[in-house]
Amino acid sequence: MKLEEQTYLLSKAKNPSDIVYSWDISTSEKHNSKAIISLENYKNDFLPKEFIKKVFSEDNDFLPYFQSQDLYFIDNDILKSMLSTNNDIKIPIDYSVMFDTQYASYVNNFINDDISKLNKEILNSINLLLRENFQYDYRFYLIENSKQVNLDTVFNIDHFKETHKGIYTNIISLELFKSIDGESLKKDGKIKYTINYDEARTNAEKTIKTLFGSEQGRKYLKEITFMQKQMTLFLIGVFKINFSSKKNAQKKILELFDFMNDKVGAYLDRESIVAYKYFKEQGKFRIFNKIQKHRDNSDLLEIINNISWDFMAPRIMELFMRFGNKGEFFIPFLLTHDMGLKDVIKLFNVKGVLIGDSYGAISIPSINNVEYFESEKCKIDFEFYFSKENKSHRIKIIEKNKKEINQIITEEYNLLIDILSK
C-alpha cells in the first residue's frame, strides 16, 4: 500500500481497530514508521489531568498540536506486542510545552521581578508550569530567533553575546526558570533556584554554541531557514493571486496550485486549504489583515516574513516529533500569547502525524485534501499535479530555489507591490 493510501486510511480512523487495520496492510515495516492519531472513540490519559484540562479549554495560551487529547500510538514494535501478549503495553511517551519569543520575554520579566508587563493570563500560565511541574523547553524559541543570526559567518560566542543581548539574556533566564523547585514553590510559595546565575550562564552558552556554533546545528538551522523562505514565497503567491483579480475562490486556488508547482516547488497541503478559505472569506483571517491595497508597504515584506514564521510553527513542532529519541513518541505543545499564531495553529486542526525515517513527518488533517477541494467544487487535477513528471519537475524547482530563493522572493515581492499599488 502506498504512503498516500495509508495516510488516507489514518485520516478516516475512528477507533484503534481502524489504525491497526491500516498498519497491518501497509508497507510501514520498510519505513520504520510510527504514527500518532487522535480518535473519536477512544480515551487516553497519558498526560496530567490538570494539564489536559488547561490545554484543551478555550481562551488560554497553551496550544496543542493535535486536535484532541485522546491519542493513539502505533509502530511496528507496538503492533507485534499487541499480537503476542495480553498484557498492557508500555509506550514511551514524552511531551513538552515550547515557548515562543513573547513567552521567553515574559519569563525573563518574571525572573527579574518585572511583572508589571504580565497580565493575569500570562502569570497564571507561568505559575501553572511551575506548580504542576509540566515539562517545557525553549528549542522553539531558539529556532524562531535563528532568523536574527547570520549563519554564513564564523561563529564567535562573544560576538553573539554582544550583538544578540536579548536572546542571550532570555536563555539565561529560561535556564534559571527551568531550575525552579516546583515542590518548594507549592509548599511555601517561594522561588527557589537549584542552580545559580553563573551555572545558568554556562548552560546558556553551551546551548548557544551547540545550535548556532556547531556544524550540525547550523546545517539544521539552514534547512529550517530555507523552509521558511519557501513559506514566504508561497504566501507572496497567495497575496498576488488574491489581489490581482476578482475571480472566485475556486479559480484562485487553481492559480495557486500552478504557483506551488512552478515557483515554490512543493505542494503545501494544509496551507493550500487555509489559502482557499482566505480567498473565500478574507474578513475572518486577522493574521492577514495588514495585507491590503493602497497602504504604506514599506514594512510589507517584514510582515509577510513574520506570518511565514507563524505558518512554520506546526512544521517545526513536527521536526521535534521526527527527531525525538528512538522508539519514543513526542507530543509538542506551544505556549504563546500571539493571537495570529493561535489562529494559524487552530486553522490546521491536525488529526494525526505519520513519521518515518525516509519521509520525515507527514501531517494528517481531519479531512483529506482531495475530498475537501472536491466538496468545495474546485476542479483541481490532482492526477496531473502528482504525476511522476510533475513530481520530478518540482524537485528541479526546489534545487533551483535552494540557490536563488532570495532573488526569487524579491522578484515575486516586487510583482505583489505593483499589484497592491493599483
C-alpha positions, 0 to 999 in steps of 0.5 A: 500500500502506498504512503498516500493510501495509508495516510488516507486510511489514518485520516478516516480512523475512528477507533484503534481497530481502524489504525491497526487495520491500516498498519497491518496492510501497509508497507510501514515495516520498510519505513520504520514508521510510527504514527500518532492519531487522535480518535473519536472513540477512544480515551487516553490519559497519558498526560496530567489531568490538570494539564489536559484540562488547561490545554484543551479549554478555550481562551488560554495560551497553551496550544496543542498540536493535535486536535484532541487529547485522546491519542493513539500510538502505533509502530511496528514494535507496538503492533507485534506486542499487541499480537503476542501478549495480553498484557498492557503495553508500555509506550514511551511517551514524552511531551513538552510545552515550547515557548515562543519569543513573547513567552521567553520575554515574559519569563525573563520579566518574571525572573527579574521581578518585572511583572508589571508587563504580565497580565493575569493570563500570562502569570497564571500560565507561568505559575501553572508550569511551575506548580504542576511541574509540566515539562517545557523547553525553549528549542522553539524559541531558539529556532524562531530567533535563528532568523536574527543570526547570520549563519554564513559567518564564523561563529564567535560566542562573544560576538553573539553575546554582544550583538544578540543581548536579548536572546542571550539574556532570555536563555539565561533566564529560561535556564534559571526558570527551568531550575525552579523547585516546583515542590518548594514553590507549592509548599511555601510559595517561594522561588527557589533556584537549584542552580545559580546565575553563573551555572545558568550562564554556562548552560546558556552558552553551551546551548548557544554554541551547540545550535548556532556554533556547531556544524550540525546545528547550523546545517539544521538551522539552514534547512529550517531557514530555507523552509521558511523562505519557501513559506514566504514565497508561497504566501507572496503567491497567495497575496498576488493571486488574491489581489490581482483579480476578482475571480472566485475562490475556486479559480484562485486556488487553481492559480495557486496550485500552478504557483506551488508547482512552478515557483515554490516547488512543493505542494503545501497541503494544509496551507493550500486549504487555509489559502482557499478559505482566505480567498473565500472569506478574507474578513475572518483571517486577522493574521492577514489583515495588514495585507491590503491595497493602497497602504504604506508597504514599506514594512510589507515584506517584514510582515509577510516574513513574520506570518511565514514564521507563524505558518512554520510553527506546526512544521517545526513542532513536527521536526521535534516529533521526527527527531525525538529519541528512538522508539519514543513518541513526542507530543509538542505543545506551544505556549504563546500569547500571539493571537495570529499564531493561535489562529494559524495553529487552530486553522490546521486542526491536525488529526494525526502525524505519520513519521518515518525515517525516509519521509520525515513527518507527514501531517494528517488533517481531519479531512483529506485534501482531495475530498475537501477541494472536491466538496468545495467544487474546485476542479483541481487535477490532482492526477496531473499535479502528482504525476511522476513528471510533475513530481520530478519537475518540482524537485528541479524547482526546489534545487533551483530555489535552494540557490536563488530563493532570495532573488526569487522572493524579491522578484515575486515581492516586487510583482505583489507591490505593483499589484497592491499599488493599483 
